[in-house]
Amino acid sequence: MGIKEDASANQKKVQSDLAGATVAGEQDANLAENSLLNKLLRSELVNCTSDLEVLRQDPSSPLYSVKSFDALNLKPEILKGVYLMGFNAPSKIQETALPSLLAEPPQNMIAQSQSGTGKTAAFVLTMLSRVNTSLNHPQCLCVVPTFELALQIGHVVEQMSKCMTSLRIMYSVKGGHSVSRGQLIDAHIVIGTPGTTLDWSTKLKVFDLKKIRVFVLDEADIMMDIQGLRDQSIRLQRRLSKDNCQMLLFSATYNSPIMQFAQAVVPNPLVIRLKREEESLHNIKQYFIRCANLQEKFHALSNIYGAISIGQSMIFCHTRNTANWLAERMVKQGHAVGILHGELSVGERAVAIQRFRSAKEKVLITTNVSARGIDVAQVTIVVNFDLPVNKKGEAGCETYLHRIGRTGRFGNRGLAINMVDGPRSLATLQSIESHFGRCIQELDPNDIDQVEALEE
């Protein structure tokens, strides 16, 4: 039990178990499932074009970066595994983070980088470098929001450790490895969800948290944002050795409260984060259109599609009903349309996104389930058919940022169109303008010259 063959067997269960993956509450499920979608859909690394900034407790301490994996002085069997995976050179987050992650004494870290830029490989390399396979107890612990995410990370560990023949992995997830109370496990790396991992370590006592040398909290923004996961993660973290455990938090996004909370939890962290994303949206033109009702919104949208050349587009709706209504009408107009919403299983959503990426559909109509993490260079326009609002009905500024950020990717120019259908919607738009300090220009969809000028 616990050997890498077990990891392979568990990995094969992913597809059959996707539809049953849930976490408490629909919104929480969407957060965790989005994260899983991002990992499922990555076939190669994304080239991170955003600048990273490094915040140190001691600004005078030196920083190092590397341009090759050879420069990291990795164990030969780990280096061989890296090259067998097809990694030729470190990504931006890897070249920035790995020298500090692998340095002595170990450095705690809170790291942020875009989805698909190599964060998982960075912390997996750290775990493999710190583990001593001659010791038969868990030394590295990676905690994630869901069962499927645990298996995805386990697959990376398995691939990268191909040449470490004595390494053992176990999964502390519901439906994973079974353990008995007091029966000490001999795996070197444990990957799991917070609740089951807490049960294993505190109730069943199958491993000692004080012996963990590397603790990784992946998808940290989700783990810190969902009440139950946050409480369980903190309980785990507090039981770790404060002197001998390297604590690592990785995520694609951190809002200010989550970042402040993370810095309060992790002692003396090195913080690597993206510079403010809104600074990179200068290449996206933003407009709004006044509409009286749903039909006028559709009419305006039809005028735009009839007047300018559009590579691929994403249209965001507030509800599944609106998304289905709009998809039906666009199909009647001859558009190849894909649809994405929370009623679909994770597997079905992955298929829809893959079809969109391969341009089998030119239009993707979606709710907020895909506001993050879809990187398609051919997306030239994003339409907010409904402006984003939070549960209180206030402007969803962060969601707006992530939505329009689906266009203008990889340095390309982008276009964002916002439909405004009444005083409340106009107030939402004005709040978004105020939040980002940018004026969003009004567009008359019946003025053909003005619409055609969008392509200039």
N, C-alpha and C positions, 0 to 999 in steps of 0.2 A: 504493500500500500504506500502511495506517496511518490512512486517513481515516475519518470517522465512519460512512460507509457500510459499511466493513468491520466496524465494531462491530455494526451492525444485522444483518449477515449472520451473524456469530458468535453474536449473541444468539438468533437463530432456531434455532440448533442445540441449545439447552438441553434442550428436551423430548425430542428424539431421543437425546440422550447421557446422560440422567439415570441410566438403568439401569446404565450402564457405569462410573459414578463410583466409584473406590475409592481409599483410602489404606492404607498398610501397617498390617495388623493389624485385627481386627474391632472392638476397642474404639476405636482411633484413628479408624476409619471412622465409627463411631457419633457421635463427637464432631463431626467435620467435617460429617457429613450432617445432624445436628441443626441446626447453624448454617445450612446451606443450606435446610432445611425452614422455619426461622424467617423467612428472607428471602423464600422463595417464597410463604409464606402471609400476608404482610403486605399488606393492601390499603389500610390507613390507619394513622396513628400511634397508638400506645397512649399514653394519658394516664398519665404517670409519677406515681404517688401517693407514692412513697418520697422522703424528703429526700436531697438531695445534700450532701456536705461537701467543702470545698476545702482541700487541704493545700498550703501554700506554703513554699518555701525561706526566704523573707523574710516573716514574718507581718505586718510593717508595710507591705508593698507594697499599694497599693489594688486592690480587685476591682470589676469592673463587670459589669452584666448589662443586657440589652436586651429590650424588649418588642415590637420590630418589626424587620423586615429592613432597613427604610429607615435605621434608626439605625446600621447597620454600615458605611455609606459604601462599599457594594459598587460595582464597575464597573456601569454601566447595563445592559450586555448580560447580566451575571450576574444582577442583580436581576430583570430581565425574565424570565429563564429560571426563577428561583425561583417567581415568581408564575404563570408558565405551568404549572408542575407542581401548582398548587393549594395551595401553602403560603401561608397568610395571616399567620401569626405564628409566631415560633420556639417549639419545644417547650422543656421545662425544661432538658434537657441542652444544647440549642442556645443558649438565652439565657444559660446559665451559661458555656459553653465558647467560643462564637464570638468574643466581644470579646478574649479572651486569644489565641485561635488566629490572629486577623487583626491583632493589634497589632504594632508595631515597637518594638524588634527582635523577631524571631520567638521564640515561647515553646514549648519542648518540653512535651509533655503525656502523661499516662497517664489515660485517661478510662473510667469505668464507668457504664453505665446499662442499664435493662431492655431486652430485645429489643423492637424496634419503636418505640423512642422518638425516633428521628431521628439516631442516631450517624453513619450513613453519609452523610446529607446534610451533617452538620457537617464531616466531613473532606473531602468532595468540594468543598464551598464553599471550604475552605482551599486545596486544590490549585488550583482554578480562579482564585482570587484571587492566588496567587503566580506562576502561569505567565505567561511572556512569549512570545506566539505569534510574535513577530518573530525569535525564536531557534530555529533548526531542530535542536534536540537535546532529549532527555528531561530534564525539570526536576522532575517529580514521579513518585514510584514508590510504588505501593500493592501490598503483598504479602499474600496470603490463603492459606488451607489447600488449596483445591481449584479446579479448572478452572471449575466451575459458579458458585462464589462470585465468581470474577473477572468472569464475564460479568454477574452480577447487579449488581455495583458499576459495571461499564462501562455498563450500561443507565442507572444514575442519572447518571453523568457525561455520557452522551450527551443525556439529557433536560434536564439543568440547563444544558448548554452549547449549546442549540439556537441561541442568538443569537450564539455565538462561532464564526462560520463557518469560521475558519482553524485551529481547534483540531484536533489529530490525536491519536488514541489507538491504542496497540498492546497486544496481549496476549502476555505471555511465559509461555505455557502449552503443554503437550504437545498437539499437534493444532491449535494456534493459528497465528499468523503464522510463516512460515518466514523465516529469516535466514541470511545467508552470513557466514563468518568474515571479520572485518575490515571488513564493509560497514556503515558507520555509519548508524543509523536516524534519521529526522527527526521522529518522534512527540514530542509534548510531554509526554504522560502515558503511563506504562507500568504495566499492571496484570497481576499474574501470581502464580504459585506460587513458593516459595523456590528449589527445585532448578533449574527452567528459567531463572529470573531470574539465578541465580548463573552458570549456563552462558553466558547471553547476555553478561553483564558481564565475566566473568573468563576464560572459555575462547574464546568467539567474539569478544569485545571489540567488540560492536556499539554500546555506549554506555558513557559514563564515569560511574561512580558518584560521582566527586568533583564532578560538575556537578549532582547532584540537590539541589534546594532544599527539597523536602518528601518525607519518607519516612513512609509509613503502614503500620503492622502491624495489620491488622484481625483480629478474633477472636483477640486476643493470648493469651487463656488457653489456647486450643488450640495456638497456635503455640509457646508456651513449655512446654506440657505434653508434647508429642510429641517424643521425642528427636531424630529426623531433622530435623523442621521447625525445632526450636529451634536446632540446630547450624547449619543453612543460614541461618536468619534472622540469627543473630549474626554469621556470616561476612559477610553483606551489610552489616549495620549498621556493622561495624568498618571497612569500606572507604569509608564516607561521610565527607564533610567535617565535622569536628567544629566548625568555626567558621561554616559557611554553610548547614547543613542542619537544618531543623526536623523533629524526630522525634516521631511521634505513635503511641501505642498505644491502641487502642479495643477494648472487650470488654463483654459483658453480665455476666460474672462474673470475679472474681479471688479465689482462695483466698490465704491468708497467704504461703505459700512462693512462689507465682507473683508476687504483688505485690512481695515483697522482691526477687525476681530481676529483675523489670521495672525497679524503681527503681535497681538496681545497673547495669543496662544503659544506661538513658536518662539522659544528663547533666542534672542540675538540673531535673527535671520539675515542672510544676504537676500535682497529682494531684486529680482530681475523681472521687468514688466515692459509691456508695450507702451510707447508714448501714446497720449490720448488719441483714440481712434478718430474722433471727429476732425483732428488736424489733417487726416489723410483723405478727407472727403471733398477736397477742393476741386477735384476733377468730375464731380457729379452736379449737373444742373438740376435745380429743384423748382417745380412749378406747382400751382394749385388751380383747380377748376371749380367754379361754383355750379352746383346742380340742385334742382328742386326735389328730386326723388330718385328712386332706383333706376327708372327707365331713362332719365336724363343722364345718369352716370354711364349707363350702357351706350347711349347714343354718343356721348363724348368720347368714350373709349373706341367706338367704331370709327369715328372721324380720325382719330390719331392713327389707328392701325391702317386706315385707308390712305393716309397722306405721307407717311414716312416709312423708310426701310427699317425693319426691326429684326435683329438677329434672333435672339431668344428673349423672352420676357417672363417676369414673375409678377403675379397679381395677388395682393394680400386682401383677404376678407375677414370680417370679424367672426362670422359664424359659418358652420358647415352648410347650413341651408342656403346662405347667400353664395357660397362657393359653388354648390351644386347648380343653383339657378343660373349663375353666370357661365359656368362651363357648358351647360346645355345650349345656351344662346350662342356662344362663340363657336361651338361645333357646327351649329346650323349655318353659320357664316363661312364655314370651310376651314376653320383653324384646327390644327392638330394640338389637342389640349390634354394635358395631364392634370390630375387633381390629387391633393395631398391634405389630409386632415386627421384629427384624432380618432376617428372611427376605424381607420385602417390599422392593421397590426404593424409592428415594427418591420416585419419582413416585407409586407406590401408597400410600405413607405420606401423601403430601400430599393425595391424594384422600380417604383415611380421615379425616384431621383436618378437612378441609373439610366432609365429611358430618357429622361430630360437631359442628362449629361451627354448622352450619345446622340442627342438632337432628333430622337424619334418623335418627340413632341416639342414644338417651338414655344408653347405657352404652358406655364405651370401655375395653376390657381391653387392657392394654399391659405390656410389659417396660420397662426403663429408657430405651428410645429416646425416650420423650416425657416424661422427668422434668423437662425444662426447656422453657420457651418457649411452652406452650400456654395462652393467655389466653382463657378462655370464662367470661363473667360468670355463666352459668347453672349452672356446676359447684358443687353444694352439698355434695357428699360425696366424699372420697377414701378408698379402702380399700387398705390394705397387706395384700393376701392373703398375701404373703410379705414379711417385713421386709427392708430392704435391707442387704446385707453387701458388703464389698470382697473382693478376690481372696484375702486372707488369712483370710477368714471373720469379720473384725471388723465391728462396727456401721458402716454407711455413713451417718454423721450428715449429711454434706452432701447426699447423695442423698435422705435422709429429708426434709430441709428443702425441697428442690426439689419432691419429690413432694407433700407436704401443702400446699405453696404454690400448687398448682393450684386449690385451693378458697380461699374467702375473698378472691377477687380484687376489685379496684376498691372496697375498703371494705366489701364484703358479709361477712356471717357465714358461717363454714364449719364443716365437721365432718370429722374424720379418725378412722377406725376401723382398729386394728391387730390382726391375727390372730396369736396366740402359740400355738405347737404343740409345746412341749417345753422342757426346761431351756436348751438353746442359744439358742432363740428368745427366751426370757424374759431371758436374760443380755444379748442384743442390745438388747432394749427398755430394760433398766436402764441400759445404756451410753448410749443415746439420751437418757434422762431426765437422767442425770448431765451429759452434754455440754451440754444446753440449760438445765439447772437448773430443769426443770419436772417436776411430777408428772403422769403419765398415768393417769387414773382407770380402774379395771376396770369393765366392763359385762357384765351377764348378759343374753344375747340371748333367754333364755326368760322373762325378767321383762318382760311387755308394758308395764307401767306405766313401768318404767325406760327402755325403748326409746322409747316415745311421748314421754317427757319430753325426748328429744333435740331435739325441734322447738321447745322453749320458749326 
